[in-house]
Amino acid sequence: MNEPPANNILERLNNSTLVRFLLLFASGWATVLILDYFKTVIVIFTFAAIVAFLLSYPVRWLHRYLPHGVAVTLVFVLGMGSLAGIALAAGITIASQGQQLIESLTAFVNSLGPLGERLENFLQARNIQVDFNASQIQLRDQILASLGVGLGYSLATIQIFFENFLNFILIAVVAFFMLLDGERLWSFILKIIPERLQKRFTYLIKKNFLGFFRGQIILCLFLTTFTFIIFLILRVPFPLLLAVIAGVFDLIPGIGATLGVGIIFLIVLSQQVWLAIQVLIACIIVQQIQDNFISPRIMQDALNINPVVVFLALLVGAKVAGLLGIFIAIPITGVIVSLFEIDEMKAES
């Protein structure tokens, strides 16, 4: 027996369906606007929660010998002091190497001028009108703008610095109180979760969200340290700056490592071709070691999401919360996929 032809999608639409669709669209749009409005607050509390989670490990160990308040204070002061010292020392070095890199890239772009003029004359002799001079100026301006040359000593830079410094202080203060009263705060948050999902939600937050960030930080430190050592051995210019670029981009799941290696390769290529090839091979080897031997043991299936869903989450996260959205979109998606057991969005075993 032949099946009756399916109705046209327009014929199957009714007022109830349209209303539900419009309400869903409106709620999603309202959520995006609310997240954008409270972006600074979300950033502060998210990073404070991550800092508190990372410091909770030494606090638990020290709590066996000292009262909880004393252990929290001691770990917090030592941790924040060490972090500030390292950031200050590394920041000065990176700033110095960054200025040298800007000068080097500017000189490299300027050195392309004679070559561009010869190519332009060659093409014009064959009635091909081109203007490489304008392209060269535009390329130089883009390089300088991307590296922030114009912001060096401007009032905007000073204002941004103080705003970030105040945010850092707020993150540290919130993280301190989270360490002191973390259990009670978490119990309060769990009240909005259905009781049957509370235990599973707690487990997934520790595994997918906090475990993901812990693993990413460890992998970032590993890649930064080993690439820095390799750059020193190969005598690569600006070794610390390039190693930090590799580590920071590695924090972005999926495409971050490839982007970092590509940027480093192009920077070193402007210095020496053979050295750039050596750096590219070394970075690929280190990343293969990280991806195949270290990452599986550290992450421990904290990220079990289909690659297509990963890229979708990255794009949505970037649109909703900018840079922060890129970093937190993946663990949030992992929690949702695991909590509601959406097998179609999980990676194949």
C-alpha positions as semicolon CSV with decimal commas, in nm:
position;residue;x (nm);y (nm);z (nm)
1;M;0,000;0,000;0,000
2;N;0,137;0,340;-0,095
3;E;0,189;0,585;0,188
4;P;0,001;0,916;0,162
5;P;0,222;1,206;0,056
6;A;0,367;1,410;0,338
7;N;0,205;1,745;0,394
8;N;0,396;2,053;0,300
9;I;0,582;2,206;0,595
10;L;0,381;2,526;0,557
11;E;0,058;2,328;0,583
12;R;0,172;2,166;0,907
13;L;0,243;2,498;1,074
14;N;-0,019;2,626;1,313
15;N;-0,051;2,908;1,560
16;S;0,067;2,693;1,853
17;T;0,384;2,589;1,673
18;L;0,461;2,945;1,566
19;V;0,406;3,077;1,917
20;R;0,640;2,815;2,066
21;F;0,904;2,894;1,806
22;L;0,879;3,268;1,865
23;L;0,895;3,221;2,244
24;L;1,202;3,000;2,208
25;F;1,368;3,254;1,979
26;A;1,281;3,544;2,212
27;S;1,410;3,361;2,521
28;G;1,735;3,279;2,343
29;W;1,778;3,637;2,228
30;A;1,703;3,767;2,579
31;T;1,959;3,525;2,725
32;V;2,227;3,653;2,488
33;L;2,150;4,015;2,580
34;I;2,158;3,936;2,954
35;L;2,490;3,753;2,922
36;D;2,636;4,043;2,724
37;Y;2,512;4,297;2,981
38;F;2,662;4,104;3,275
39;K;2,975;3,997;3,084
40;T;3,218;4,158;3,331
41;V;3,047;4,000;3,630
42;I;3,045;3,659;3,460
43;V;3,415;3,692;3,374
44;I;3,511;3,780;3,732
45;F;3,311;3,502;3,896
46;T;3,411;3,242;3,636
47;F;3,783;3,306;3,673
48;A;3,746;3,333;4,051
49;A;3,581;2,989;4,057
50;I;3,863;2,843;3,848
51;V;4,130;2,998;4,072
52;A;3,951;2,875;4,385
53;F;3,924;2,525;4,240
54;L;4,295;2,509;4,156
55;L;4,395;2,640;4,500
56;S;4,160;2,396;4,674
57;Y;4,407;2,110;4,618
58;P;4,688;2,255;4,835
59;V;4,426;2,381;5,083
60;R;4,294;2,027;5,133
61;W;4,645;1,893;5,191
62;L;4,739;2,172;5,432
63;H;4,406;2,143;5,616
64;R;4,526;1,812;5,759
65;Y;4,783;2,003;5,965
66;L;4,629;2,350;6,007
67;P;4,282;2,499;6,064
68;H;4,083;2,561;5,748
69;G;4,099;2,942;5,768
70;V;4,475;2,942;5,827
71;A;4,531;2,695;5,542
72;V;4,322;2,904;5,302
73;T;4,500;3,227;5,397
74;L;4,846;3,075;5,370
75;V;4,782;2,909;5,033
76;F;4,609;3,218;4,897
77;V;4,889;3,457;4,997
78;L;5,165;3,229;4,869
79;G;4,975;3,148;4,550
80;M;4,883;3,504;4,461
81;G;5,230;3,631;4,554
82;S;5,401;3,369;4,339
83;L;5,164;3,435;4,051
84;A;5,220;3,811;4,071
85;G;5,598;3,769;4,084
86;I;5,604;3,532;3,788
87;A;5,366;3,752;3,590
88;L;5,576;4,062;3,659
89;A;5,905;3,897;3,562
90;A;5,760;3,727;3,255
91;G;5,566;4,041;3,158
92;I;5,879;4,256;3,153
93;T;6,064;4,000;2,939
94;I;5,770;3,951;2,704
95;A;5,723;4,327;2,665
96;S;6,092;4,369;2,579
97;Q;6,090;4,083;2,330
98;G;5,760;4,206;2,187
99;Q;5,911;4,548;2,113
100;Q;6,207;4,379;1,946
101;L;5,970;4,162;1,744
102;I;5,776;4,467;1,626
103;E;6,097;4,636;1,511
104;S;6,211;4,317;1,339
105;L;5,881;4,267;1,153
106;T;5,875;4,633;1,052
107;A;6,228;4,603;0,911
108;F;6,126;4,283;0,730
109;V;5,824;4,449;0,569
110;N;6,037;4,749;0,468
111;S;6,294;4,516;0,312
112;L;6,024;4,389;0,077
113;G;6,002;4,734;-0,081
114;P;6,279;4,693;-0,344
115;L;6,149;4,347;-0,437
116;G;5,797;4,484;-0,475
117;E;5,922;4,770;-0,695
118;R;6,109;4,531;-0,926
119;L;5,801;4,306;-0,953
120;E;5,578;4,607;-1,012
121;N;5,805;4,737;-1,293
122;F;5,815;4,388;-1,447
123;L;5,435;4,365;-1,456
124;Q;5,383;4,722;-1,575
125;A;5,619;4,655;-1,866
126;R;5,365;4,394;-1,972
127;N;5,068;4,633;-1,933
128;I;4,962;4,488;-1,596
129;Q;4,889;4,780;-1,367
130;V;4,954;4,702;-0,998
131;D;5,050;4,905;-0,693
132;F;5,254;4,703;-0,446
133;N;5,353;5,016;-0,256
134;A;5,001;5,067;-0,124
135;S;4,974;4,698;-0,036
136;Q;5,306;4,716;0,148
137;I;5,196;5,018;0,350
138;Q;4,865;4,849;0,433
139;L;5,042;4,528;0,538
140;R;5,282;4,718;0,761
141;D;4,997;4,912;0,922
142;Q;4,805;4,591;0,986
143;I;5,107;4,424;1,148
144;L;5,172;4,723;1,370
145;A;4,805;4,755;1,462
146;S;4,773;4,384;1,545
147;L;5,078;4,399;1,770
148;G;4,949;4,708;1,948
149;V;5,228;4,953;1,864
150;G;4,999;5,250;1,864
151;L;4,872;5,166;2,211
152;G;5,215;5,166;2,368
153;Y;5,199;5,474;2,586
154;S;4,849;5,601;2,516
155;L;4,598;5,698;2,780
156;A;4,367;5,419;2,662
157;T;4,632;5,159;2,740
158;I;4,684;5,298;3,089
159;Q;4,309;5,295;3,148
160;I;4,279;4,936;3,023
161;F;4,567;4,834;3,248
162;F;4,404;4,978;3,558
163;E;4,067;4,827;3,467
164;N;4,226;4,484;3,430
165;F;4,420;4,536;3,752
166;L;4,100;4,612;3,940
167;N;3,936;4,307;3,784
168;F;4,230;4,099;3,898
169;I;4,187;4,228;4,254
170;L;3,816;4,146;4,242
171;I;3,888;3,797;4,107
172;A;4,139;3,738;4,387
173;V;3,897;3,859;4,658
174;V;3,605;3,653;4,526
175;A;3,831;3,346;4,493
176;F;3,945;3,389;4,855
177;F;3,590;3,389;4,988
178;M;3,501;3,097;4,762
179;L;3,784;2,903;4,923
180;L;3,655;2,993;5,269
181;D;3,286;2,918;5,210
182;G;3,294;2,709;4,894
183;E;3,084;2,423;5,031
184;R;2,799;2,646;5,147
185;L;2,802;2,844;4,822
186;W;2,786;2,526;4,619
187;S;2,498;2,395;4,831
188;F;2,312;2,718;4,761
189;I;2,369;2,685;4,384
190;L;2,249;2,324;4,387
191;K;1,908;2,434;4,517
192;I;1,813;2,549;4,168
193;I;1,897;2,203;4,025
194;P;1,635;1,923;4,051
195;E;1,721;1,695;4,340
196;R;1,751;1,385;4,119
197;L;2,022;1,559;3,912
198;Q;2,223;1,722;4,190
199;K;2,477;1,443;4,245
200;R;2,530;1,391;3,875
201;F;2,553;1,766;3,814
202;T;2,820;1,800;4,085
203;Y;3,018;1,511;3,937
204;L;2,999;1,653;3,583
205;I;3,101;2,002;3,696
206;K;3,414;1,858;3,859
207;K;3,493;1,630;3,567
208;N;3,389;1,827;3,258
209;F;3,412;2,191;3,365
210;L;3,675;2,223;3,637
211;G;3,862;1,913;3,523
212;F;3,879;2,056;3,171
213;F;4,035;2,382;3,289
214;R;4,280;2,200;3,516
215;G;4,389;1,982;3,225
216;Q;4,414;2,274;2,985
217;I;4,633;2,472;3,226
218;I;4,866;2,175;3,277
219;L;4,890;2,119;2,902
220;C;4,951;2,491;2,847
221;L;5,236;2,491;3,100
222;F;5,382;2,176;2,943
223;L;5,376;2,317;2,590
224;T;5,507;2,658;2,697
225;T;5,795;2,507;2,895
226;F;5,908;2,257;2,632
227;T;5,876;2,495;2,339
228;F;6,075;2,755;2,536
229;I;6,353;2,501;2,596
230;I;6,351;2,400;2,228
231;F;6,359;2,762;2,114
232;L;6,659;2,824;2,340
233;I;6,838;2,519;2,195
234;L;6,763;2,629;1,838
235;R;6,858;2,989;1,927
236;V;6,527;3,124;1,807
237;P;6,479;3,500;1,850
238;F;6,224;3,604;2,114
239;P;6,204;3,252;2,270
240;L;5,987;3,339;2,572
241;L;5,739;3,546;2,370
242;L;5,696;3,272;2,108
243;A;5,663;3,002;2,376
244;V;5,390;3,203;2,551
245;I;5,209;3,245;2,216
246;A;5,218;2,867;2,167
247;G;5,088;2,802;2,519
248;V;4,811;3,062;2,513
249;F;4,675;2,949;2,176
250;D;4,688;2,589;2,297
251;L;4,421;2,684;2,553
252;I;4,171;2,717;2,267
253;P;4,033;2,368;2,198
254;G;4,031;2,229;1,848
255;I;4,212;2,489;1,640
256;G;4,421;2,677;1,896
257;A;4,736;2,467;1,867
258;T;4,737;2,489;1,486
259;L;4,686;2,866;1,494
260;G;4,969;2,909;1,745
261;V;5,214;2,703;1,540
262;G;5,115;2,890;1,223
263;I;5,174;3,231;1,383
264;I;5,510;3,122;1,526
265;F;5,617;2,980;1,190
266;L;5,534;3,304;1,009
267;I;5,718;3,514;1,270
268;V;6,032;3,302;1,254
269;L;6,004;3,283;0,874
270;S;6,061;3,658;0,863
271;Q;6,395;3,597;1,037
272;Q;6,533;3,285;0,865
273;V;6,374;3,023;0,640
274;W;6,569;2,717;0,760
275;L;6,518;2,812;1,123
276;A;6,144;2,847;1,062
277;I;6,132;2,495;0,917
278;Q;6,318;2,358;1,220
279;V;6,080;2,538;1,456
280;L;5,777;2,405;1,265
281;I;5,903;2,046;1,284
282;A;5,989;2,079;1,654
283;C;5,647;2,228;1,741
284;I;5,465;1,953;1,551
285;I;5,664;1,683;1,733
286;V;5,596;1,839;2,075
287;Q;5,224;1,872;1,999
288;Q;5,205;1,511;1,880
289;I;5,364;1,398;2,207
290;Q;5,119;1,614;2,400
291;D;4,809;1,503;2,205
292;N;4,888;1,128;2,199
293;F;5,065;1,060;2,531
294;I;5,006;1,342;2,781
295;S;4,662;1,482;2,701
296;P;4,472;1,147;2,728
297;R;4,615;1,089;3,077
298;I;4,550;1,442;3,201
299;M;4,209;1,511;3,048
300;Q;4,071;1,159;3,122
301;D;3,769;1,190;2,890
302;A;3,682;1,534;3,030
303;L;3,605;1,638;2,673
304;N;3,386;1,381;2,501
305;I;3,216;1,592;2,235
306;N;3,178;1,550;1,861
307;P;3,428;1,777;1,676
308;V;3,146;1,944;1,482
309;V;2,974;2,032;1,810
310;V;3,308;2,164;1,942
311;F;3,341;2,414;1,657
312;L;2,974;2,514;1,689
313;A;3,021;2,574;2,063
314;L;3,333;2,784;1,996
315;L;3,150;3,006;1,746
316;V;2,848;3,050;1,972
317;G;3,070;3,115;2,276
318;A;3,271;3,377;2,089
319;K;2,952;3,550;1,975
320;V;2,791;3,551;2,320
321;A;3,085;3,623;2,553
322;G;3,383;3,709;2,333
323;L;3,720;3,570;2,442
324;L;3,578;3,427;2,764
325;G;3,311;3,246;2,564
326;I;3,579;3,071;2,358
327;F;3,738;2,927;2,672
328;I;3,423;2,825;2,862
329;A;3,200;2,718;2,572
330;I;3,354;2,371;2,545
331;P;3,329;2,265;2,914
332;I;2,975;2,406;2,939
333;T;2,876;2,209;2,630
334;G;3,038;1,899;2,780
335;V;2,834;1,936;3,098
336;I;2,508;1,979;2,901
337;V;2,579;1,684;2,669
338;S;2,670;1,454;2,958
339;L;2,395;1,573;3,194
340;F;2,115;1,514;2,944
341;E;2,295;1,216;2,784
342;I;2,282;1,349;2,428
343;D;2,467;1,060;2,264
344;E;2,444;1,213;1,916
345;M;2,670;1,500;2,027
346;K;2,934;1,276;2,186
347;A;3,254;1,174;2,011
348;E;3,269;0,825;1,867
349;S;3,434;0,570;2,097
